[in-house]
Amino acid sequence: MKMTADELKNFLMNVVTMIEEQKEYLCELDRKLGDGDHGVTMSIGWQAINDKLNDELKYEQDCGKIAIMTGRTFLSAVGSSVGPLYATGFMRGAKAFQGKTEVNDVELKDFWVAFVEGIKERGKAEVGDKTMVDSLQPALETLQASFDKSNNFVVSFTEAVASAYQGMESTKDMLSKRGRSSRLGERSLGTIDPGAASAYLILETFLKTMNAKKVV
């Protein structure tokens, strides 16, 4: 499949909408584990991206520049730990899109591989720590394995999102090992990690954006 710069921006706008819809849910999850502000924090970051999409990025056709500006904007708007994580993800992924007004299956796969690896490298979290990595790492592994077989990004990403969902759900049974929620001990059991939830929802939104193109 192909994704144009305008379709990439459409994905980002769809994330803006999704985060607003899920803001209270994400805060509710975070109230059980942390400060209760994860949804608000994500909203602040994505509203800043929304402003950028309607201003500096409105006519931008370089997919790499769009991804870089998305990361920088999120970082500038969000002071918490999630800011540098998503910023690193988008800016690492941007290398796969550099100078391109339209990207193909391989470039889309390379973007998401770099996106996840960038977040992992920046955050130093591992699967089992009850973080966004519990959604992202299974997605990464599935995407790579599936794409090696099919060379079809939509098929592979569909499977990756399913793996991300399973990873997100698995955080219910994990003890928190990172951040303030790590102090809760066994009280952190039974709740989905809010970072894992928002990461899954972003991947799901990308899949929905692609499926809306009706190209498989």
C-alpha positions in Angstrom: 0.0 0.0 0.0 0.9 3.7 -0.2 0.4 6.4 2.3 0.7 10.0 1.3 1.7 13.0 3.4 -1.9 14.1 3.7 -3.0 10.6 4.8 -0.2 10.7 7.4 -1.6 14.0 8.7 -5.0 12.4 8.7 -3.8 9.7 11.0 -2.4 12.3 13.4 -5.7 14.1 13.4 -7.5 10.9 14.1 -5.2 10.4 17.1 -6.1 13.9 18.3 -9.8 12.9 18.2 -9.2 9.5 19.8 -7.3 10.9 22.7 -10.0 13.4 23.5 -12.6 10.6 23.4 -10.4 8.3 25.6 -9.0 11.1 27.9 -11.2 10.3 30.9 -10.7 6.5 30.5 -6.9 7.0 30.5 -7.1 9.2 33.6 -9.3 6.7 35.3 -6.7 4.0 34.7 -4.0 6.3 36.0 -5.9 7.2 39.1 -5.6 3.6 40.2 -1.8 3.6 39.6 -0.4 7.1 39.6 -1.3 10.8 39.4 -4.5 10.3 37.5 -3.4 12.7 34.7 -2.3 10.4 31.9 -5.3 11.3 29.7 -4.8 15.0 30.3 -1.1 14.8 29.6 -1.7 13.0 26.3 -4.4 15.5 25.4 -2.1 18.4 26.0 0.5 16.8 23.7 -1.9 15.9 21.0 -3.7 19.2 21.1 -0.3 20.9 20.5 0.1 18.6 17.5 -3.3 19.5 16.3 -2.4 23.2 16.4 0.8 22.5 14.4 -1.2 20.5 11.8 -3.4 23.5 11.3 -0.5 25.9 11.1 3.1 25.0 10.1 2.3 21.6 8.8 -0.9 22.4 6.9 0.7 22.3 3.5 3.8 20.2 4.4 4.3 17.2 2.0 7.5 15.7 3.4 6.4 12.8 5.5 9.7 12.9 7.4 9.3 16.5 8.3 5.8 15.8 9.5 7.0 13.0 11.8 9.9 15.1 13.1 7.7 18.1 13.9 5.1 15.8 15.6 7.8 14.5 17.9 9.3 17.9 18.7 5.9 19.4 19.3 4.9 16.6 21.7 8.1 17.0 23.6 7.7 20.8 23.9 4.1 20.4 25.1 4.5 17.5 27.6 6.9 17.8 30.4 6.3 14.4 31.9 8.3 11.2 31.1 6.0 10.3 28.3 7.0 13.4 26.3 10.6 12.3 25.5 9.4 8.7 24.8 6.9 9.6 22.1 9.2 12.3 20.8 12.0 9.8 20.3 9.6 7.4 18.7 8.4 9.8 16.0 11.8 11.3 15.4 13.5 7.9 15.0 10.7 6.7 12.7 11.0 9.9 10.6 14.2 8.6 9.1 12.2 6.0 7.2 10.1 8.8 5.7 12.8 11.4 5.0 12.2 13.4 1.9 9.2 11.3 0.8 5.8 12.6 -0.1 4.4 9.1 -0.3 5.7 6.0 1.6 5.3 2.3 0.8 5.0 -1.0 2.7 8.6 -1.3 3.6 8.9 2.3 4.7 5.8 2.0 6.9 7.2 -1.1 8.5 10.6 0.6 9.0 8.9 3.6 10.6 7.0 1.6 13.2 10.1 -0.6 14.0 12.2 2.5 14.6 9.3 4.1 16.5 9.1 1.2 19.0 12.9 0.7 19.2 13.4 4.4 19.9 10.9 4.4 22.7 12.4 1.3 24.2 15.9 2.7 24.0 14.9 6.0 25.6 12.7 4.5 28.4 14.9 1.5 29.3 11.7 -0.5 30.2 11.3 -4.2 29.4 8.3 -6.4 28.9 6.8 -7.2 32.3 7.6 -3.8 33.8 3.9 -2.8 33.3 4.6 0.1 30.8 3.8 1.0 27.2 6.5 -1.4 26.2 4.2 -4.3 27.1 1.9 -3.2 24.2 4.7 -2.0 21.8 7.2 -4.9 22.0 4.7 -7.7 21.1 3.5 -5.4 18.2 7.1 -5.0 17.1 7.9 -8.7 17.1 4.7 -9.6 15.3 5.1 -6.9 12.7 8.6 -8.0 11.8 7.9 -11.7 11.7 4.7 -11.3 9.7 6.2 -8.8 7.3 9.1 -11.1 6.6 6.6 -13.7 5.4 4.0 -11.6 3.6 5.7 -8.3 2.6 2.2 -6.9 3.1 2.1 -4.1 5.6 -1.6 -3.9 6.3 -1.8 -7.7 7.0 1.3 -7.5 9.2 0.2 -4.4 11.1 -3.3 -5.9 11.7 -1.6 -8.8 13.4 0.7 -6.5 15.2 -2.2 -4.5 16.7 -3.8 -7.8 17.9 -0.5 -8.6 19.7 -0.5 -5.1 21.2 -4.0 -5.6 22.5 -2.9 -8.9 24.2 0.1 -7.1 25.6 -2.0 -4.3 27.0 -4.4 -6.8 28.6 -1.5 -8.7 30.1 -0.5 -5.6 32.2 -3.6 -6.3 34.4 -1.6 -9.2 36.0 1.7 -7.4 36.4 3.2 -5.6 39.3 4.3 -2.1 38.4 8.1 -1.7 38.3 8.4 1.8 37.0 7.5 5.2 38.2 5.2 6.1 41.1 3.0 3.1 40.6 6.0 0.8 41.6 5.3 1.9 45.2 1.9 0.3 45.2 3.2 -3.3 45.1 0.4 -5.8 44.9 -2.1 -3.0 44.8 -1.0 -2.3 41.2 -2.5 -5.7 40.2 -5.8 -5.9 38.4 -5.5 -2.6 36.4 -4.3 -2.1 32.8 -1.3 0.2 32.6 -2.5 3.6 31.2 0.7 4.0 29.1 0.1 0.5 27.6 -3.5 1.5 26.9 -2.7 4.7 25.1 0.1 3.1 23.1 -2.3 0.4 21.9 -4.9 3.0 21.0 -2.5 4.9 18.9 -1.5 1.7 17.0 -5.2 0.9 16.6 -5.9 4.3 15.3 -3.2 3.9 12.6 -4.8 0.6 11.6 -8.3 2.2 11.4 -6.9 5.0 9.3 -5.4 2.6 6.8 -8.5 0.4 6.7 -10.5 3.5 5.9 -8.4 3.7 2.7 -9.8 0.2 1.8 -6.4 -0.8 0.5 -5.1 -4.3 1.5 
